[in-house]
Amino acid sequence: MDGLCCPKCGGEKLCHYGGAIGVYECTLCGSNVDQHDLIPTEQFLEQDMSVKEIRALIDIKLDMMLLFPEDKQALIDDIMKLRSRLIEVA
């Protein structure tokens, strides 16, 4: 799902869940998400978050970099945006 992410962890690696039509499984956190609940990645990164939530999300993006090295540059961009937000919030 290009440009959409899991609303729980921000993971962009979603695969179709075999048990139901229109349901995707996040390969990062394992959540099953209805296609209507997926949100644009940019919207996820711009939502109000605490310092603790931003740090946790940076950790998730770092984990994703290890799991999905082919997406490394996009993940680095996300981390840079999150670090900027961290400076604004702190």
N, C-alpha and C positions, 0 to 999 in steps of 0.2 A: 504494500500500500504506500505508494510514493507520496511523500509530503504529509502523511498522517501518522499519528503515534498513539500509543497506549495512554489513556488518561491517568493511569495509576503511577507509571514509572517514567513515561516519556520514551519508551523503547519504540524504535521504528521498524524493528524486525517482527513482522506479524505473519503468521501462516494461517491458512484457512483451517478452521477446526472441523474435523471430519464428521462430528456428530450433529451439526446443525448448519443450515443455510444462513449466511450473513453473519456468522460468528467467527471471530479470529482469535487465535491464541498468541499472546506475546511470548516470544522466545526468551526474553530476558527475565520477566517476573512470573511467567506461567499463567497469567490471568486470562480468562476467556472474556472477550469484549465484543459486544454487539457492534456491527458496522456503523450504526447511527451514533454510538458513543465515542467513536474515534475522533480525535481532534487534530487540527493542523499543528505541526511541530512548532511553528513560530508562535502560535497562540499559547501552547504549553509553556514555552520558554519565557513568555512575557507575563504570565499570570503572577499575582501577588504571592510571594513565598517568603518565609522567614530565612534567616541566615542558616539555620540548621537544615532546612529543606533544600536550600541551594547547595550546600555542601554535600548533602546526600545525593543530590542529582548529579553533581560533578563526579562523585564516586561511581555512580551508575554509568555515566558516559565513559569513564576510564575503563570499567569492566567491559563495556560494549566494544571498546577499542581492541581489547584482547580477544574477544569472541569473534569480532567481525573486522579484521584488519583491512578488508577492501573498502570500508567506509571511514577509514582513519581521518581523512581530511575534513569531511563533514562533521565528524565527532569533535575534532580539534576546534573547528569553528564554533560549535555549540558550547564547548568548554570556555572558550574565550568570551562569548556572550554572557555566560553564567558568571564568570569571574568579574566582569564589568558590573553586573547586577549586584554581586556580592559587595563590591566596593560602594555602590550607591546605597545599599541597604544598611551596611555596617556603619 
